Amino acid sequence: MKILNLPLSRSNIDRAAHIRLDPQALDSAWQIAAIIHFNGEAFLTNDAQLTLLKSDQISGTGEKIFLGQSESRFYFIWCSETNIGADEDYKTLREISSELSGLEIGLAVHGQAVAIWHHKNPICSICGSPTLPAQGGSVRKCATGHEHYPRTDPAIIVLVKDKTDRILLGRQSVWPEHRFSTFAGFVEAGESFEQCVVREVAEEAGVVVTDINYLGSQPWPFPQSLMIAFEATIQDPENARPDGEEIVEIRWFTRNDLYAAITEGTLLLPPSISVARAMIAAWYGTDRPPLPGAETWRP
């Protein structure tokens, strides 16, 4: 399978790291920049598109973070806990991501991830003193000079198949009824991606991986993950079983089974912006009836 074109990996903005290191250039860029607003949970929007503000429309307490440039235009995100206006329309990234352009998705994904990181790290973990944004918001520093960088948690996500090309999907107890998806888990300290794939599949589904193929990666800023996608062939489909804790039910599907289950209402797929949905759709193929079904989110 070729590398997937994943929904949240469509960014085409230049992060322009050289500008971050030049305070004068940053100040000049801010004066003429297009600025998006994030209130800690959602973005200021207009008809499901990001609203772009000017610097003279920004006031109050908040943090400005440089996101990059596209052609000759500079982009920042303004992070504050209050809305720009009482009647303004704010929408979450989950609500608008499928409507955004490659430029907008790059701004929103980067902006949300770094904004949440800033909010969670006001204190230096080394000396306990307050930290402040530096280098255009790409770093936080304390008064004694300790630098802190945004954290990204790697997680593998894997499409499990048997030798007849059926796929195995699992359901978590916290999901809506009939919601099934691929298997996933965070990479542990000292563990490679491949080791994590083998471990997670064994833990959650009880089967042994024999072959692994890399499919792509996608940021998942809910709040700070990077999803690394694989497909894995297993040698013992007869041993498949849910772990009974995180995964409470598993099902094997052929392509016809998948379509029929969705049509009958006994299967709900993950949302279209997810890596899981992209992997399932790529396996299902385009030479057959499109997969039906509405968006389903974890509560």
C-alpha positions as CSV (number, residue, x, y, z in Angstrom):
1,M,0.0,0.0,0.0
2,K,1.3,3.4,-0.9
3,I,1.9,6.2,1.7
4,L,-1.5,7.7,2.6
5,N,-2.6,11.2,2.0
6,L,-3.8,11.9,5.5
7,P,-6.3,14.7,6.2
8,L,-4.4,16.6,8.9
9,S,-1.1,16.3,7.1
10,R,-2.0,18.6,4.3
11,S,-0.1,21.6,5.6
12,N,1.7,23.7,3.0
13,I,2.9,26.6,5.2
14,D,6.6,27.4,5.6
15,R,7.3,27.6,9.3
16,A,10.1,30.1,8.6
17,A,12.3,29.2,11.6
18,H,14.8,31.9,10.8
19,I,12.2,34.6,11.6
20,R,11.6,33.1,15.1
21,L,15.2,34.0,16.0
22,D,14.9,37.6,15.0
23,P,12.8,39.7,17.4
24,Q,12.7,42.7,15.1
25,A,11.6,40.6,12.2
26,L,8.9,39.1,14.4
27,D,7.6,42.5,15.5
28,S,7.5,43.7,11.9
29,A,5.7,40.5,10.8
30,W,3.1,40.9,13.5
31,Q,2.1,44.3,12.3
32,I,1.1,43.0,8.9
33,A,0.2,39.4,9.7
34,A,-3.0,37.5,9.3
35,I,-3.9,36.3,12.8
36,I,-6.2,33.5,13.8
37,H,-7.7,33.4,17.3
38,F,-7.9,30.4,19.6
39,N,-9.8,30.6,22.9
40,G,-8.3,27.5,24.4
41,E,-11.0,25.2,22.9
42,A,-12.1,26.6,19.5
43,F,-11.1,28.9,16.6
44,L,-12.8,32.1,15.5
45,T,-14.5,31.2,12.2
46,N,-16.7,32.5,9.5
47,D,-18.8,29.9,7.6
48,A,-16.5,27.1,8.8
49,Q,-13.4,28.9,7.6
50,L,-10.8,30.5,9.9
51,T,-11.3,34.2,10.4
52,L,-8.1,36.1,9.8
53,L,-7.6,39.2,11.9
54,K,-5.3,42.1,11.8
55,S,-3.0,43.1,14.7
56,D,-5.1,46.2,15.4
57,Q,-8.1,44.0,16.1
58,I,-6.2,42.2,18.9
59,S,-6.4,43.4,22.5
60,G,-6.4,42.1,26.1
61,T,-4.2,39.5,27.7
62,G,-2.9,36.6,25.6
63,E,0.0,35.2,23.8
64,K,1.0,35.6,20.1
65,I,2.7,32.7,18.4
66,F,4.3,32.8,15.1
67,L,3.1,30.0,12.8
68,G,5.0,30.7,9.6
69,Q,4.5,32.3,6.2
70,S,3.0,31.4,2.8
71,E,4.4,33.3,-0.1
72,S,4.8,36.9,1.3
73,R,2.1,36.6,4.0
74,F,2.9,36.0,7.7
75,Y,0.6,34.1,10.0
76,F,0.3,34.1,13.8
77,I,-2.2,32.6,16.3
78,W,-3.4,34.7,19.2
79,C,-4.2,32.6,22.3
80,S,-6.4,34.0,25.0
81,E,-9.2,32.6,27.2
82,T,-11.7,35.2,26.1
83,N,-13.5,35.5,22.8
84,I,-12.8,38.5,20.5
85,G,-16.5,39.4,20.5
86,A,-19.6,38.2,22.3
87,D,-21.4,37.3,19.1
88,E,-18.5,35.8,17.2
89,D,-18.7,32.2,15.9
90,Y,-16.1,29.8,17.4
91,K,-15.8,26.2,16.2
92,T,-13.5,23.4,17.3
93,L,-10.9,21.8,15.0
94,R,-13.0,18.6,14.9
95,E,-15.9,20.6,13.6
96,I,-14.2,22.4,10.8
97,S,-11.1,20.4,9.8
98,S,-12.8,18.7,6.8
99,E,-13.7,22.2,5.4
100,L,-10.2,23.7,5.6
101,S,-7.6,24.2,2.9
102,G,-4.1,22.9,3.2
103,L,-2.9,26.2,4.4
104,E,-5.7,26.5,7.0
105,I,-5.2,23.0,8.3
106,G,-1.5,23.6,8.8
107,L,-2.3,26.8,10.7
108,A,-5.0,25.2,12.8
109,V,-3.2,22.0,13.7
110,H,0.1,23.7,14.5
111,G,-1.7,26.5,16.3
112,Q,-3.9,24.4,18.5
113,A,-1.1,22.0,19.5
114,V,1.3,24.8,20.5
115,A,-1.4,26.9,22.2
116,I,-2.4,24.0,24.5
117,W,1.2,23.3,25.3
118,H,1.8,27.0,26.3
119,H,-1.3,26.9,28.5
120,K,-0.1,23.8,30.3
121,N,3.5,24.9,30.9
122,P,3.5,28.2,32.8
123,I,6.2,26.9,35.3
124,C,9.7,25.7,34.8
125,S,9.9,22.0,35.7
126,I,13.5,22.4,36.6
127,C,13.6,25.4,39.0
128,G,9.9,26.2,39.5
129,S,10.0,29.7,38.3
130,P,7.5,31.2,35.7
131,T,8.2,30.6,32.0
132,L,7.5,33.0,29.2
133,P,7.3,32.5,25.4
134,A,10.4,33.0,23.3
135,Q,11.5,32.6,19.7
136,G,8.1,33.4,18.4
137,G,6.3,31.1,20.8
138,S,8.2,28.0,19.7
139,V,10.0,27.9,23.1
140,R,9.3,28.8,26.7
141,K,12.1,30.1,29.0
142,C,12.4,30.8,32.7
143,A,14.3,33.6,34.3
144,T,17.3,31.4,34.9
145,G,17.5,30.4,31.2
146,H,16.0,26.9,31.1
147,E,14.4,26.2,27.7
148,H,11.3,24.1,27.3
149,Y,10.0,22.9,23.9
150,P,6.5,21.7,22.8
151,R,5.9,18.0,23.6
152,T,4.6,15.5,21.0
153,D,3.5,12.1,22.1
154,P,4.1,9.4,19.4
155,A,1.4,6.8,19.1
156,I,1.2,4.0,16.6
157,I,-2.1,3.1,14.9
158,V,-2.3,-0.2,13.0
159,L,-4.7,-1.8,10.4
160,V,-4.5,-5.5,11.3
161,K,-5.1,-8.0,8.4
162,D,-4.9,-11.7,8.0
163,K,-3.5,-13.6,4.9
164,T,-6.9,-13.5,3.2
165,D,-6.9,-9.7,3.4
166,R,-9.7,-9.4,6.0
167,I,-9.3,-6.6,8.5
168,L,-9.8,-6.8,12.3
169,L,-11.5,-3.9,14.0
170,G,-12.1,-3.4,17.7
171,R,-14.5,-1.5,19.9
172,Q,-13.7,0.4,23.1
173,S,-16.3,0.5,25.9
174,V,-16.3,4.3,25.9
175,W,-17.3,4.6,22.2
176,P,-20.8,4.9,20.9
177,E,-22.6,1.6,20.3
178,H,-21.4,-0.2,17.1
179,R,-18.4,2.1,16.7
180,F,-15.3,0.1,15.7
181,S,-11.9,1.2,14.7
182,T,-8.3,0.1,14.2
183,F,-5.9,-0.6,17.1
184,A,-3.6,2.1,18.5
185,G,-1.4,2.9,21.5
186,F,1.3,5.2,22.8
187,V,4.9,4.4,22.2
188,E,6.6,3.6,25.5
189,A,10.0,4.8,26.6
190,G,12.8,2.9,25.0
191,E,10.5,1.3,22.4
192,S,10.6,1.5,18.6
193,F,7.5,2.0,16.5
194,E,7.7,-1.6,15.2
195,Q,8.0,-3.0,18.7
196,C,5.0,-0.9,19.8
197,V,3.0,-2.3,16.9
198,V,3.8,-5.9,17.9
199,R,3.1,-5.2,21.6
200,E,-0.2,-3.3,21.1
201,V,-1.7,-5.8,18.7
202,A,-0.8,-8.7,21.0
203,E,-2.2,-6.8,24.1
204,E,-5.4,-5.6,22.5
205,A,-6.3,-8.4,20.1
206,G,-4.2,-11.4,21.2
207,V,-2.6,-12.1,17.8
208,V,1.0,-12.3,16.5
209,V,2.3,-9.8,13.9
210,T,4.5,-11.2,11.1
211,D,4.8,-8.4,8.6
212,I,4.6,-4.6,9.1
213,N,4.3,-1.8,6.5
214,Y,4.5,1.9,7.1
215,L,1.6,3.9,5.8
216,G,2.2,7.5,6.9
217,S,1.9,9.9,9.9
218,Q,-0.5,12.6,11.0
219,P,-0.5,15.2,13.8
220,W,-3.4,14.7,16.2
221,P,-3.5,17.8,18.4
222,F,-6.1,16.4,20.9
223,P,-4.0,17.5,22.6
224,Q,-0.4,16.6,21.5
225,S,-0.1,13.3,19.7
226,L,1.6,12.2,16.4
227,M,-0.1,9.2,14.9
228,I,2.3,6.8,13.0
229,A,0.3,4.5,10.8
230,F,1.1,0.9,9.9
231,E,-0.6,-2.1,8.4
232,A,0.3,-5.5,10.0
233,T,-0.4,-9.0,8.8
234,I,-0.9,-11.5,11.6
235,Q,-0.3,-15.3,11.5
236,D,-3.0,-16.6,13.9
237,P,-6.5,-15.0,13.1
238,E,-8.1,-17.9,15.1
239,N,-6.6,-16.5,18.3
240,A,-8.0,-13.0,17.9
241,R,-9.8,-11.9,21.1
242,P,-10.4,-8.6,22.9
243,D,-8.4,-7.8,26.0
244,G,-11.6,-7.2,27.9
245,E,-10.3,-3.9,29.3
246,E,-9.6,-1.3,26.7
247,I,-11.0,-3.4,23.8
248,V,-14.3,-5.2,24.6
249,E,-15.3,-6.5,21.2
250,I,-13.5,-7.4,17.9
251,R,-14.8,-8.3,14.5
252,W,-13.3,-9.5,11.2
253,F,-14.4,-7.9,8.0
254,T,-14.2,-8.6,4.3
255,R,-14.9,-5.6,2.1
256,N,-18.4,-6.9,1.5
257,D,-18.9,-7.5,5.2
258,L,-17.8,-3.9,6.0
259,Y,-20.2,-2.4,3.5
260,A,-23.1,-4.6,4.6
261,A,-22.5,-3.9,8.3
262,I,-22.5,-0.1,7.8
263,T,-25.7,-0.3,5.7
264,E,-27.4,-2.4,8.3
265,G,-26.5,0.0,11.1
266,T,-24.3,-2.5,13.0
267,L,-21.0,-0.7,12.3
268,L,-20.0,2.9,12.7
269,L,-16.6,4.0,11.4
270,P,-14.3,6.6,13.0
271,P,-14.4,10.2,11.7
272,S,-13.2,11.2,8.2
273,I,-10.2,13.3,9.5
274,S,-8.8,10.3,11.5
275,V,-5.9,8.1,10.4
276,A,-8.1,5.1,11.2
277,R,-10.7,6.1,8.6
278,A,-8.1,6.8,6.0
279,M,-6.5,3.4,6.5
280,I,-9.8,1.6,6.3
281,A,-10.9,3.5,3.2
282,A,-7.6,2.8,1.4
283,W,-7.9,-0.9,2.1
284,Y,-11.6,-0.9,1.0
285,G,-10.6,0.7,-2.3
286,T,-12.3,3.0,-4.8
287,D,-13.6,0.4,-7.3
288,R,-16.7,-0.4,-5.3
289,P,-19.7,1.5,-3.8
290,P,-18.5,4.3,-1.5
291,L,-18.6,3.6,2.2
292,P,-21.7,5.1,3.7
293,G,-22.1,6.3,7.3
294,A,-22.1,9.5,9.4
295,E,-19.3,10.9,11.5
296,T,-18.8,9.3,14.9
297,W,-16.7,10.9,17.6
298,R,-15.6,9.6,21.0
299,P,-17.6,11.3,23.7
